[in-house]
Amino acid sequence: MEKISCSIAKDLLPLYIEGILSEETAQVVELHLQTCENCKKDFEIMRQDFVFPSAPKIQEENEKILKELKHQLKIKRILTAVVAAVSIKAGIIVSVFTIVYIGIALWLYFSRKRGILAGLIAFSSAYDQSRQNLLEEMLMPYAVTDGSGHLLWMNREFTAILEEDKNSYKNITAVFPEITKEMLATGGEVVSIHSCLGDRKFRIDLKQVMVDSLDAAVTAGGLEGQGSSVTAVYLLDETQTLKYMQQINDQKLVAGLIYLDNYDEALESVEEVRRSLLTALIDRKISKYISGMNGIVKKIEKDKYFFAIKQQYMARIQEERFSILEDVKTVNIGNDMAVTLSIGIGMGGDSYSQNYEYARTSIDMALGRGGDQAVVKDSDKIQYYGGKAQQMEKTTRVKARVKAHALRELMENKDRLLIMGHRLADIDSFGAAVGIYRIAMSMKSASGCSYITHIIFAASIAEPPPNAMMTSGAKARISSAPRFAQARVGSGSTSEKI
């Protein structure tokens, strides 16, 4: 856990005592207090909340002292009466001593009372002044508003942020439009809001406090008659923190895969002596594109590439909509078919390996959708780019494996599977439905999946489940909703779109 200096800890102590620090920051302060005796002493002094004795309490103490005096006088009178009964002279002597005792007791009572009150008043005044100076000179920007947002008092740091005289701003909602009057009534809870002022970004913490518990602050800040509560406003400058967080995100690794969709077909369309030139031109296009983003690229197979770039370049290539998709099509040395490629990118994962798995999932989805496009998987978010080329697709074992893998993932992640053909089902549609059904049952017995599988005919399609996503078309389609999969098959084929 990150350590803090004593100066920062002392600035945070007032907020820590009031309980408005975040859990993580409070843990940092507690860790510092465990290791620093000076700050711990300051903390003990700050959290001592002096309460000026109220009038009823002082009256109670007075009555207690008077009651004790009356009890002592009663004992003296009884003693004097007993002595007088034995000897009048002795009784007179005891009476004189009793009167002297009463005089001394009364003198001590009134003199001590004045001294105690004077000391309490002096201490209360010094305590209030020190607390006012602490708030005024605190490095944390701090202000107090009434229920409508009018700025009643602010310390020097808060005034410096506004860059104007404190009287120039009448309402906190005019300074930070994100704050509304309803937010000021927090009910004692801390409400955090993010806002900007000029080129600086702030986190604003609001906490409603009852005035009765802030007598000294109310008196020092001139808040009399402002209602039963005020709202404390704390500003935390997040400009540098957000800047560093953005820099950290920009430096994160983005993993990517590039597959040539029609490598074999393109090579077959040119003379054999020129095939190496075609391959070299494609390699050069891809290497130049990745090198322009200070990335690295490695050819892992004859038609497959792996690359890694920093996340800061993702916004640019997404804005350009992956210009390499169109640029590679310009490679022409007499080949009848334009070269196309698919790109899969993974980012936002917890580790490098997870980003690579995201990239593999993305390239599978790009190939399953017909190729000539880029798919970006950012954690749970998926974006598609390209896919506009009109070309003849050739079903290969790789593409069939990709589609089968995607279909299997959809089926494994759902708890209910409905297999539907087109509305006027024929033998091909029914046969394809039976094939999908047998695949599902085989997966269920092999992996122990618990999903329910049904084949649905036209008569049952009229009223689909509320969370089902209906599809149409002669070819088979896969649509998915949370924990639900629906397969539509036809013309003897299985999955065409995912």
C-alpha positions in Angstrom: 0.0 0.0 0.0 1.3 3.4 -0.9 2.8 5.5 1.9 2.2 9.2 2.5 4.3 12.0 4.1 3.5 13.6 7.4 2.4 16.9 5.7 -0.2 15.1 3.6 -1.3 13.0 6.6 -1.9 16.1 8.7 -4.0 17.7 5.8 -6.1 14.5 5.7 -6.6 14.1 9.4 -9.6 16.5 9.7 -11.4 14.6 6.8 -10.5 11.3 8.4 -11.9 12.4 11.7 -15.2 13.5 10.0 -15.3 10.1 8.2 -15.6 11.4 4.6 -12.4 9.9 3.2 -12.8 6.9 0.8 -12.0 3.5 2.3 -8.7 3.2 0.5 -7.5 6.7 1.5 -8.6 6.0 5.1 -6.5 2.8 5.2 -3.5 4.8 4.0 -4.0 7.3 6.8 -4.4 4.6 9.4 -1.3 2.9 8.2 0.7 6.1 8.6 -0.7 6.7 12.1 0.6 3.3 13.1 4.1 4.2 12.1 4.3 7.9 13.0 4.1 9.0 16.6 4.0 12.7 15.9 1.0 12.4 13.6 -0.6 10.1 16.1 -0.3 12.7 18.8 -1.8 15.4 16.5 -4.6 13.0 15.7 -5.4 12.4 19.4 -5.5 16.2 20.0 -7.7 16.9 16.9 -10.3 14.3 17.7 -10.9 15.6 21.2 -14.2 17.4 20.8 -14.5 20.0 23.6 -18.1 20.6 24.6 -18.7 23.9 26.5 -20.7 23.1 29.7 -24.3 24.1 29.3 -26.3 26.2 31.8 -28.2 23.3 33.2 -25.0 21.4 33.8 -23.4 24.3 35.6 -26.5 24.7 37.7 -26.4 21.0 38.6 -22.8 21.4 39.8 -23.8 24.4 41.9 -26.7 22.6 43.5 -24.4 19.7 44.2 -21.9 21.9 46.0 -24.6 23.7 48.0 -26.1 20.4 49.0 -22.8 19.3 50.3 -22.4 22.6 52.3 -25.9 22.2 53.8 -25.0 18.7 54.9 -21.8 19.9 56.6 -23.6 22.7 58.3 -26.2 20.4 59.6 -23.5 18.2 61.1 -21.9 21.3 62.6 -25.2 22.4 64.2 -25.8 19.0 65.7 -22.3 18.9 67.1 -22.6 22.5 68.4 -25.9 21.6 70.2 -24.4 18.5 71.8 -21.4 20.5 73.0 -23.6 23.4 74.3 -25.7 20.9 76.3 -22.5 19.8 78.1 -20.9 23.2 78.5 -22.2 26.7 77.4 -18.6 28.0 77.1 -17.5 25.1 74.9 -20.7 25.6 72.8 -19.8 29.2 72.1 -16.3 28.3 71.1 -17.6 25.6 68.7 -20.2 28.0 67.3 -17.4 30.5 66.5 -15.4 27.9 64.7 -18.5 26.8 62.8 -19.2 30.4 61.6 -15.5 30.7 60.4 -15.8 27.4 58.6 -19.0 28.5 56.8 -17.3 31.7 55.8 -14.2 30.0 54.4 -16.4 27.4 52.6 -18.5 30.1 50.9 -15.4 32.1 49.9 -13.8 29.0 48.3 -17.1 28.1 46.5 -17.6 31.5 44.9 -13.9 32.1 44.1 -13.5 28.6 42.6 -16.6 29.0 40.6 -15.4 32.3 39.0 -12.0 30.7 38.3 -13.4 27.6 36.7 -15.8 29.6 34.5 -13.0 31.9 33.5 -10.7 29.0 32.6 -13.5 27.3 30.6 -14.3 30.4 28.7 -10.6 31.0 27.9 -10.1 27.4 26.8 -13.2 27.4 24.6 -12.2 30.6 22.9 -8.7 29.4 22.2 -10.1 26.0 21.0 -12.6 27.7 18.6 -9.9 30.0 17.2 -7.4 27.1 16.6 -10.1 25.2 14.8 -11.0 28.2 12.7 -7.4 28.7 11.8 -7.0 25.0 11.0 -10.0 25.1 8.5 -8.8 28.4 7.1 -5.2 27.2 6.4 -6.1 23.6 5.5 -4.6 22.6 2.2 -7.8 20.8 1.3 -10.3 23.2 -0.5 -13.3 23.4 1.9 -16.5 25.5 1.8 -19.8 25.6 3.6 -23.2 26.3 1.8 -26.7 26.6 3.0 -29.6 24.4 1.7 -30.0 26.4 -1.5 -26.4 26.3 -2.4 -25.3 29.8 -1.4 -21.6 29.9 -0.4 -21.5 31.0 3.2 -17.8 30.4 3.9 -14.7 29.0 2.2 -11.1 28.6 3.2 -8.1 30.1 1.3 -7.6 27.1 -1.0 -11.2 27.1 -2.1 -11.0 30.8 -2.8 -7.7 30.4 -4.8 -9.4 27.8 -7.0 -12.2 30.2 -7.9 -9.5 32.8 -8.7 -11.8 35.6 -7.6 -12.9 37.2 -4.4 -15.1 34.9 -2.4 -18.0 37.3 -2.6 -18.0 37.1 -6.4 -19.6 33.7 -6.3 -23.0 33.5 -4.7 -24.0 29.9 -5.4 -22.1 26.6 -5.7 -24.4 25.5 -8.5 -23.1 28.4 -10.6 -19.5 27.3 -10.1 -20.2 23.6 -10.7 -23.4 23.1 -12.8 -23.4 19.3 -12.1 -24.4 20.1 -8.5 -28.2 20.5 -7.9 -30.0 21.7 -4.9 -31.4 18.2 -4.3 -27.8 16.9 -4.0 -27.0 19.3 -1.1 -29.5 17.5 1.1 -27.4 14.3 1.5 -28.9 13.2 4.8 -25.5 12.9 6.4 -24.2 10.6 3.7 -21.2 11.6 1.5 -22.2 12.3 -2.1 -19.4 12.4 -4.7 -19.7 14.3 -8.0 -17.1 14.7 -10.7 -16.9 18.1 -12.4 -14.5 20.5 -14.2 -13.5 24.1 -13.6 -11.3 25.5 -16.4 -8.7 23.0 -17.3 -8.8 21.2 -13.9 -11.0 18.2 -13.0 -12.4 17.8 -9.5 -14.1 15.2 -7.3 -16.6 17.1 -5.2 -17.7 15.5 -1.9 -20.8 16.9 -0.3 -21.9 16.1 3.3 -24.9 17.6 5.0 -24.2 18.5 8.7 -26.6 19.6 11.4 -25.8 23.1 12.7 -26.3 22.1 16.3 -23.2 19.9 16.1 -21.1 22.7 14.7 -21.6 25.5 17.1 -18.0 26.7 16.9 -17.9 26.6 13.1 -21.2 28.3 12.8 -20.0 31.1 15.1 -16.7 31.5 13.3 -18.2 31.5 9.9 -21.2 33.7 10.5 -23.8 31.1 9.7 -26.4 32.1 12.3 -30.0 32.0 11.1 -29.2 29.8 8.0 -31.5 27.0 8.9 -31.0 23.7 10.8 -28.3 22.3 8.5 -25.4 23.3 6.3 -23.5 21.4 3.6 -19.8 20.9 3.7 -18.1 20.9 0.3 -14.7 19.4 -0.3 -12.7 19.6 -3.5 -10.2 17.0 -4.5 -8.2 17.8 -7.6 -8.2 14.8 -9.9 -6.4 16.4 -12.8 -3.1 14.7 -12.3 -4.6 11.4 -11.1 -6.8 11.1 -14.2 -3.9 12.1 -16.4 -1.7 9.3 -14.9 -4.6 6.8 -15.2 -4.9 7.7 -18.9 -1.2 7.3 -19.4 -1.4 3.9 -17.8 -4.3 2.8 -20.0 -2.4 4.1 -23.1 0.6 1.9 -22.2 -1.5 -1.3 -22.0 -0.8 -4.0 -24.4 -3.3 -4.7 -27.3 -2.9 -8.1 -28.9 -4.0 -8.7 -32.5 -4.1 -11.4 -35.2 -4.2 -10.9 -38.9 -5.4 -13.7 -41.2 -5.3 -13.6 -45.0 -8.8 -14.7 -46.1 -8.0 -15.9 -49.7 -4.2 -16.5 -49.6 -4.3 -19.8 -51.6 -6.8 -18.5 -54.1 -4.8 -15.3 -54.7 -1.6 -17.2 -55.3 -3.2 -19.6 -57.7 -4.4 -16.6 -59.8 -0.8 -15.4 -60.5 2.1 -17.0 -62.2 4.3 -19.2 -60.0 7.4 -17.0 -60.5 5.5 -13.9 -59.2 4.0 -15.6 -56.1 6.9 -14.7 -53.9 6.6 -11.0 -55.0 2.9 -11.0 -54.1 3.7 -12.5 -50.6 6.5 -9.9 -50.1 4.2 -7.0 -51.0 1.5 -8.2 -48.6 4.1 -8.6 -45.8 5.4 -5.1 -46.5 1.9 -3.6 -46.3 1.2 -5.2 -43.0 4.6 -4.5 -41.5 4.4 -0.8 -42.5 1.0 -0.5 -41.0 1.9 -1.9 -37.6 5.3 -0.2 -37.5 3.5 3.2 -38.0 2.0 2.6 -34.5 5.3 1.6 -32.9 4.1 -1.9 -32.7 5.7 -5.3 -33.4 4.4 -7.9 -35.9 5.5 -11.5 -36.4 4.5 -13.9 -39.2 3.5 -17.1 -37.5 2.3 -19.0 -40.6 2.3 -18.3 -44.3 -1.1 -16.5 -44.1 -1.2 -15.5 -40.4 0.4 -12.7 -38.4 0.5 -11.8 -34.7 1.0 -8.1 -33.7 1.1 -6.1 -30.5 0.6 -2.3 -30.1 -0.1 0.2 -27.3 -3.7 0.9 -26.5 -3.2 4.6 -27.2 -3.2 3.9 -30.9 -6.6 2.1 -30.9 -8.6 5.3 -31.1 -6.7 6.3 -34.3 -7.1 3.0 -36.1 -10.8 2.7 -35.1 -11.4 6.3 -36.4 -9.7 5.3 -39.7 -11.8 2.1 -39.6 -8.8 0.0 -40.2 -7.5 1.4 -43.4 -5.3 -1.6 -43.9 -8.4 -3.6 -45.0 -8.7 -1.5 -48.1 -5.0 -0.8 -48.6 -4.1 -4.5 -48.9 -6.6 -4.8 -51.8 -4.4 -2.4 -53.9 -1.7 -5.1 -54.1 -2.1 -6.3 -57.7 0.7 -7.9 -59.8 -1.7 -9.6 -62.2 -3.7 -11.6 -59.7 -7.3 -12.0 -60.7 -8.6 -11.9 -57.1 -8.0 -9.0 -54.7 -6.3 -10.0 -51.4 -8.5 -9.6 -48.3 -7.6 -10.0 -44.7 -9.4 -10.3 -41.3 -8.2 -8.7 -38.1 -9.0 -9.8 -34.6 -8.0 -7.5 -31.7 -8.2 -8.2 -27.9 -7.9 -5.5 -25.2 -9.2 -4.7 -21.8 -8.2 -8.1 -20.3 -6.7 -8.7 -16.9 -3.5 -10.1 -18.4 -1.6 -10.4 -21.6 -2.8 -14.0 -22.1 -6.4 -12.9 -21.7 -6.0 -10.2 -24.4 -4.5 -12.9 -26.7 -7.6 -15.1 -26.0 -9.8 -12.1 -26.8 -7.9 -11.7 -30.1 -8.4 -15.3 -31.0 -12.1 -15.0 -30.3 -12.3 -11.8 -32.4 -10.5 -13.4 -35.4 -12.8 -16.4 -35.2 -15.8 -14.1 -35.3 -14.4 -12.1 -38.2 -13.8 -15.3 -40.2 -17.2 -16.6 -39.3 -18.8 -13.4 -40.6 -17.2 -13.8 -44.0 -13.8 -12.2 -43.5 -12.6 -8.9 -44.9 -13.3 -7.1 -41.6 -11.9 -6.3 -38.2 -13.4 -7.3 -34.9 -12.3 -5.6 -31.6 -13.2 -7.3 -28.3 -12.7 -4.9 -25.4 -13.6 -7.1 -22.4 -17.3 -7.7 -22.9 -17.7 -5.1 -25.6 -17.4 -6.2 -29.3 -17.1 -3.8 -32.3 -17.1 -4.6 -36.0 -15.4 -2.8 -38.8 -15.4 -3.4 -42.6 -17.0 -6.5 -44.2 -18.1 -4.7 -47.4 -16.2 -6.7 -50.0 -18.3 -8.6 -52.5 -16.4 -11.8 -53.3 -16.9 -15.5 -53.8 -16.4 -17.4 -50.6 -14.8 -20.7 -50.6 -15.8 -23.1 -47.8 -12.7 -24.6 -46.3 -11.9 -26.8 -43.4 -10.7 -23.8 -41.4 -13.9 -21.9 -42.0 -16.0 -24.9 -41.1 -14.0 -25.4 -37.9 -14.4 -21.7 -37.0 -18.2 -21.8 -37.5 -18.5 -25.1 -35.5 -16.4 -23.6 -32.6 -18.6 -20.5 -32.5 -21.8 -22.6 -32.6 -20.5 -24.7 -29.8 -19.7 -21.7 -27.6 -23.2 -20.3 -28.1 -24.8 -23.7 -27.2 -22.6 -24.2 -24.1 -23.4 -20.8 -22.6 -27.2 -21.2 -22.8 -29.7 -23.1 -20.7 -32.4 -23.4 -23.4 -32.0 -24.3 -27.1 -34.8 -24.0 -29.6 -34.2 -25.4 -33.1 -36.4 -23.8 -35.8 -36.5 -24.2 -39.6 -38.1 -21.8 -42.0 -41.9 -21.4 -41.9 -42.7 -23.8 -44.7 -40.4 -26.6 -43.5 -39.2 -29.1 -46.1 -37.1 -32.3 -45.7 -33.8 -30.4 -45.9 -34.8 -28.1 -43.1 -36.1 -30.9 -41.0 -33.0 -32.9 -41.5 -30.8 -30.0 -40.6 -32.9 -29.5 -37.4 -32.5 -33.1 -36.5 -28.7 -32.9 -37.0 -28.5 -29.8 -34.7 -30.7 -31.6 -32.2 -28.4 -34.7 -32.2 -25.3 -32.4 -31.8 -26.9 -30.7 -28.8 -27.8 -34.1 -27.2 -24.3 -35.4 -27.7 -22.8 -32.3 -26.1 -25.3 -32.7 -23.2 -24.3 -36.3 -22.5 -20.5 -35.6 -23.0 -20.2 -32.5 -20.8 -23.2 -32.8 -18.5 -24.9 -29.6 -19.7 -28.3 -29.0 -18.4 -30.0 -27.0 -21.2 -33.3 -28.0 -22.6 -33.5 -28.7 -26.4 -36.6 -28.6 -28.6 -37.3 -28.7 -32.4 -40.0 -26.2 -33.2 -42.2 -26.4 -36.4 -44.2 -23.6 -38.1 -47.2 -24.0 -35.9 -45.1 -23.2 -32.8 -43.3 -20.2 -34.2 -46.3 -17.9 -34.0 -45.7 -17.2 -30.3 -42.0 -17.3 -29.5 -40.7 -16.8 -25.9 -40.6 -13.1 -24.8 -36.8 -13.1 -24.6 -36.2 -14.9 -28.0 -34.8 -13.0 -30.9 -36.6 -14.0 -34.1 -34.6 -14.5 -37.3 -35.6 -15.1 -40.9 -34.1 -16.3 -44.1 -33.5 -19.6 -45.9 -30.0 -20.1 -44.5 -29.4 -21.1 -40.9 -28.9 -18.3 -38.4 -27.9 -18.1 -34.7 -29.3 -15.4 -32.4 -28.5 -15.1 -28.8 -29.9 -13.4 -25.7 -28.7 -13.7 -22.1 -28.7 -17.4 -21.1 -30.8 -18.2 -24.2 -29.9 -19.6 -27.7 -32.2 -20.0 -30.7 -31.0 -21.8 -33.8 -32.8 -21.4 -37.1 -31.9 -23.9 -39.8 -32.8 -24.4 -43.4 -31.6 -25.7 -46.8 -29.6 -28.3 -45.0 -27.0 -25.9 -43.6 -26.2 -25.0 -40.0 -24.7 -21.7 -38.9 -24.0 -18.9 -41.3 -24.2 -15.8 -39.1 -23.3 -15.3 -35.4 
